[in-house]
Each structure stands twice: as C-alpha cells, then as structure tokens.
Amino acid sequence: MSTYIFGHTNPDSDSIVGAISLAYLKNQLGEDCIAVRQGEISPETEFILKKFGGVKPELKTSFTGESVYIVDFSDIAQAPKDIAEATILGIVDHHKLGDLTTDTPLECWIRPIGCSNTVIKEMYDYYKVEIPKDIAGMMMCAILSDTVIFKSPTCTKIDTKAVKDLSVICGIEDYKALAMEMFIAKSQVEGASARNLNTRDYKPFDMNGTKVGVGQLEMVDISVLDSRIDELFADMKLMKEEDELHTIMMLLTDIMKEGSKILVLSDDASKVESAFGIKLENNQAWLEGVLSRKKQIIPFLQPQF
C-alpha cells in the first residue's frame, strides 16, 4: 500500500516541490511513496514544473486509513479534514510546531531555516542519495521562492549553500535571474479572480481558539493591484463569513520595495494594530521590511489572542 506525501492546503511551491522531492527520496530508500497535493497550484509553481519537466501531483484531499508524510506544515487548520484518521509517519517542516498529534512515534525533521526543501536537501545528504537534475532545479526554485531570493529574514546560510549546491546539480549558474523570471510569473494577476488572488498562498490558523486567516501575495510590483483593492476586500469579507473568522489579513508583499501592504478585516482591528505598532487607515497599512509571514507576522499576531 502506497504512502502519500503532501503539503498544506492552498499549496505554495515549497509544499508542491517538497512533496515531489521527498517522495523521490523515500522511494530511493525503499518506501513506496506518492506525491499528492491538497489544492490547485499557483502560477509560480506552474512555472517551476514547466521549467524542469516536473509532473503536477494528483489532487487528493481525503486520507482516512492511509499512511502519510506531511511537508511544510504541522497545523491542523492546514491539514486534510480527516487527518486524525490517517497515520502520520513523518513531518518535514520549517515553521513553528503546530497542533497535530500522533498515536505512534514518527520521523521529524523540523528546522528553523528558510524552506522545507532545504531540510529535504539535508535529508538527501544524510542518506547519501543523489538528487536528479530536474528535482534539484525545482528544489532550488522553491528555496529561492521561500527566502525571497535570500532577502527574507528567515533565510540562513544553510539555505544559500543549498541553492548553490543545487544550482551546480541542475546546471544553472545565474539562479538569481531565473528567480526573477519565477517572481514575474508569480506576479501575473491579469484574468485572475479576487478569490484566486486571496487564496494563492493562504493559511488558516487556530490562535488559542480564535480562527484567523492570513494570505500573502509576493510580487515584483504590487501597484498593479491598486485598482483591485476594493475587489480583494469584498472577497475577504465573504471568506471571513464563510469560515467564521475573527480576523482575515492579506499581505501584498513587494519584493523590490522589501515591504508589505496589509489588508485587514477583523472583529477587533486593535489587535492587529497592537501586534505591529501601526494605525490602520481604511483597513490598510504599510509594513516596512516585512517579507515573511511565519517570522514577521504570525509570532506577533498570535499573542494578541
């Protein structure tokens, strides 16, 4: 019986590539593993798969009675609804420890670094398994995405070394130029619905019993969304009602200006203002230097609840 490997809901490139790269490693180690996904892929992930000939994992959202490895998360809110009915064999992640629990011992690789694929690169090195050229290229792009081309405060020397090592394997010297192509693809918003934009990289959180949703759009130039802010807010209102959220936030992250505009709808906006020492105007504010949701947003927002 196959074991399934997947990342969080509304998967980003790290989740998709992480499932692919970990599945290959586990298969080389003698386990029968299949990479799957919990949601639709983003334009950035599509770019990465096309660039390196990767195959989009099958969509699978139910895992009752299955054995699984999970990548890039450990929060119940980002897991399949029936995760409690599955057997979690392992977790590979780079976020805070979430609230998933298991009935049996498991393999855990959780590191405070910039990307889950960097952790998986360490696993390949540990087990002395050679990384194929195509998978190395996808892993390299996932790390460059998650670290915002090394600009994110989550980026470590381990991440930069992993990118350099992977660039040699996949034969791409100017990996920063490729990363800019990737972010340009990620920035494409023409024809995308407000719901698509709000959920491209959206994560729900249970903050001490309070439901909070935080999405992020990383773009080369967020000004292209200026005419669509009202549309984004209207859809955020629907999402807030549908999921019975206390607070929903969207980060519009400008990788060139190195900061984020936040859009906020909340039952108590003062919690957001207190978290970041700001005053919201029209439910918006600019956060200078903020590029990382997991290091610069969640650790400050969660204590408010």
C-alpha positions in Angstrom: 0.0 0.0 0.0 1.4 3.4 -1.0 2.2 6.2 1.4 1.1 9.7 0.4 3.2 12.8 0.8 1.7 16.3 0.7 1.9 19.9 1.8 -0.6 22.3 3.3 -3.9 23.4 1.9 -3.6 26.2 -0.8 -0.1 24.8 -1.5 2.8 27.0 -2.4 5.9 26.0 -4.4 7.6 24.7 -1.2 4.7 22.4 -0.5 4.4 21.0 -4.0 8.1 20.6 -4.7 8.6 19.3 -1.2 6.1 16.5 -1.8 7.9 15.6 -5.1 11.4 15.8 -3.7 10.6 13.9 -0.5 8.7 11.2 -2.4 11.6 10.6 -4.7 14.0 10.3 -1.7 11.7 7.9 0.2 11.3 5.7 -2.9 15.1 5.6 -3.3 15.2 4.4 0.4 12.8 1.6 -0.4 9.4 3.1 0.6 6.5 3.2 -1.8 5.5 6.9 -1.8 3.4 9.1 -4.0 3.4 12.9 -4.0 0.0 14.5 -4.0 -1.5 17.9 -3.4 -4.3 19.4 -1.3 -5.2 22.2 -3.7 -4.6 23.9 -7.0 -1.0 25.0 -7.9 0.0 28.7 -8.3 1.3 30.3 -11.4 4.8 30.3 -9.8 4.6 26.5 -9.2 3.4 26.0 -12.7 6.4 27.9 -14.0 8.8 25.8 -11.9 7.2 22.5 -13.0 7.3 23.6 -16.7 10.9 24.8 -16.4 12.2 21.5 -15.1 9.7 19.0 -16.6 8.0 18.2 -13.3 4.7 16.4 -13.2 1.9 18.1 -11.2 1.0 15.8 -8.3 -2.5 14.3 -8.2 -5.2 16.2 -6.2 -6.1 14.2 -3.1 -8.0 15.6 -0.1 -9.1 12.5 1.9 -6.6 10.3 3.7 -8.7 8.1 6.1 -6.9 4.8 6.7 -3.8 6.0 4.7 -0.2 6.4 5.9 1.2 9.8 5.1 4.2 12.1 5.4 3.4 15.8 5.6 5.6 18.7 4.3 5.7 22.4 5.1 3.2 22.4 7.9 2.1 20.9 11.2 -1.1 22.8 12.0 -4.4 21.0 12.0 -6.0 24.0 10.2 -3.8 23.4 7.2 -4.4 19.7 7.1 -7.0 17.5 5.4 -10.2 17.3 7.4 -9.7 13.6 8.1 -6.0 13.8 9.1 -6.9 12.3 12.5 -8.0 9.1 10.7 -4.6 8.8 8.9 -1.3 7.5 10.2 1.4 10.3 10.1 4.7 8.6 9.5 6.7 11.8 9.5 6.8 15.6 9.3 9.3 17.8 7.3 8.9 21.5 8.1 10.5 24.8 8.8 7.6 26.6 10.6 6.6 26.7 14.3 5.4 23.4 15.8 1.7 23.2 15.2 -1.1 21.3 17.0 -1.1 18.0 15.1 -0.6 14.9 17.3 0.0 11.3 16.5 -0.8 7.9 18.1 2.6 6.4 17.1 6.2 7.6 17.0 7.2 9.4 13.8 10.1 10.8 11.9 10.5 14.5 12.4 12.8 16.9 10.5 11.8 20.4 11.6 14.5 23.1 11.3 14.4 26.9 11.8 15.6 27.7 8.3 14.1 29.3 5.2 12.5 26.5 3.3 11.3 22.9 3.7 13.2 21.9 0.6 16.4 23.0 2.3 15.5 20.5 5.1 14.9 17.8 2.4 18.3 18.7 0.8 19.8 17.9 4.2 17.9 14.6 4.2 19.4 13.7 0.8 22.8 14.5 2.1 22.3 12.5 5.3 21.1 9.4 3.4 23.7 9.9 0.7 21.1 9.8 -2.1 22.0 11.6 -5.4 19.5 14.3 -6.4 18.3 14.1 -10.0 18.9 17.2 -12.2 15.2 18.1 -12.6 14.4 17.7 -8.9 17.4 19.7 -7.9 16.2 22.6 -10.1 12.7 22.5 -8.6 14.1 22.4 -5.1 16.4 25.3 -5.9 13.5 27.4 -7.1 11.4 26.5 -4.1 14.1 27.7 -1.8 14.6 30.9 -3.8 10.8 31.5 -3.6 10.5 30.9 0.2 13.6 33.0 1.0 12.5 35.8 -1.5 15.9 35.4 -3.3 17.7 35.4 0.1 16.0 38.7 1.2 13.7 37.1 3.8 14.7 37.3 7.5 14.1 33.5 7.5 16.9 32.9 5.2 20.0 31.2 6.6 23.5 30.3 5.4 22.2 26.8 5.1 19.6 27.9 2.6 22.1 29.9 0.5 24.5 26.9 0.4 21.7 24.6 -0.6 20.8 26.8 -3.5 24.5 26.9 -4.7 24.8 23.2 -4.4 21.5 22.6 -6.2 22.5 25.1 -9.0 25.5 23.0 -9.7 23.5 19.8 -10.0 20.8 21.3 -12.3 23.4 23.3 -14.3 22.0 26.8 -13.8 24.7 29.4 -12.9 22.6 32.5 -12.9 20.0 31.3 -10.4 19.0 34.8 -9.3 18.0 35.7 -12.9 15.9 32.5 -13.0 14.3 33.5 -9.7 13.3 36.9 -11.1 11.6 35.1 -14.0 9.8 33.0 -11.4 8.6 36.0 -9.4 7.5 37.7 -12.6 5.4 34.6 -13.3 4.1 34.7 -9.7 3.1 38.4 -10.2 0.7 37.7 -13.1 -2.7 38.8 -12.0 -4.5 39.5 -15.3 -7.6 37.4 -15.6 -7.3 36.1 -12.0 -10.3 36.3 -9.8 -10.2 38.0 -6.4 -10.7 34.6 -4.8 -7.8 33.2 -6.7 -5.5 36.0 -5.6 -6.7 35.8 -2.0 -6.1 32.1 -1.8 -2.9 31.6 -3.8 -0.9 31.4 -0.6 -3.5 31.5 2.2 -3.2 29.8 5.5 -5.8 29.4 8.3 -4.7 29.4 11.9 -6.2 28.5 15.2 -4.8 31.2 17.5 -5.6 29.9 21.0 -9.2 29.0 20.0 -9.7 32.0 17.6 -9.9 31.5 13.9 -7.6 33.7 11.9 -6.7 33.6 8.2 -3.5 35.1 6.7 -2.8 35.2 3.0 0.2 36.5 1.1 0.9 37.6 -2.4 4.6 38.1 -3.2 5.0 40.3 -6.3 7.6 42.3 -8.2 5.3 45.3 -8.1 2.1 45.4 -6.0 0.9 48.6 -7.6 -0.7 46.6 -10.3 -3.3 45.6 -7.7 -4.2 49.2 -6.8 -7.3 49.2 -8.9 -8.4 45.9 -7.4 -8.2 46.6 -3.6 -11.9 47.0 -3.2 -12.5 43.7 -5.0 -10.0 42.0 -2.8 -11.7 43.4 0.3 -15.1 42.3 -0.9 -13.9 38.7 -1.3 -12.1 38.8 2.0 -15.4 39.7 3.6 -17.0 36.7 2.0 -14.1 34.4 3.2 -14.4 35.8 6.7 -18.1 35.0 6.8 -17.8 31.6 5.1 -15.0 30.4 7.5 -16.4 32.3 10.6 -13.1 34.0 11.1 -12.3 36.6 13.7 -9.7 38.2 11.5 -8.5 37.9 7.9 -5.4 39.5 6.6 -3.8 39.7 3.2 -0.2 40.7 2.8 0.7 42.3 -0.6 4.4 41.8 -0.5 6.6 43.9 -2.8 9.9 42.1 -3.2 11.6 45.1 -4.8 10.5 47.6 -2.2 11.0 45.0 0.5 7.8 45.5 2.5 4.2 44.6 2.6 0.8 46.3 2.4 -1.6 44.6 4.7 -5.4 44.5 4.1 -7.3 43.7 7.3 -10.9 42.8 8.2 -11.3 42.0 11.9 -13.9 41.8 14.7 -11.3 43.8 16.7 -8.8 45.6 14.5 -7.0 46.9 17.6 -5.4 43.5 18.0 -3.7 43.9 14.6 -2.7 47.5 15.3 -1.2 46.4 18.7 0.7 43.5 17.1 2.6 45.7 14.7 2.5 49.1 16.3 0.5 50.6 13.5 -2.7 52.6 12.8 -4.9 51.1 10.1 -6.3 53.6 7.6 -9.2 52.3 5.5 -8.3 48.8 6.9 -4.8 49.1 5.3 -1.2 49.8 6.4 2.3 49.5 5.0 4.8 47.3 7.0 8.3 48.3 6.0 10.7 45.4 5.8 8.1 42.8 6.3 8.6 39.9 3.9 7.9 36.8 6.0 4.5 35.7 7.3 6.0 33.0 9.5 8.7 35.2 11.2 7.3 38.7 11.0 3.5 38.3 11.1 2.4 35.2 13.0 4.7 35.4 16.0 3.4 39.0 16.7 -0.2 38.4 15.9 -0.8 35.1 17.8 0.0 36.6 21.3 -2.8 39.1 20.8 -5.3 36.2 21.1 
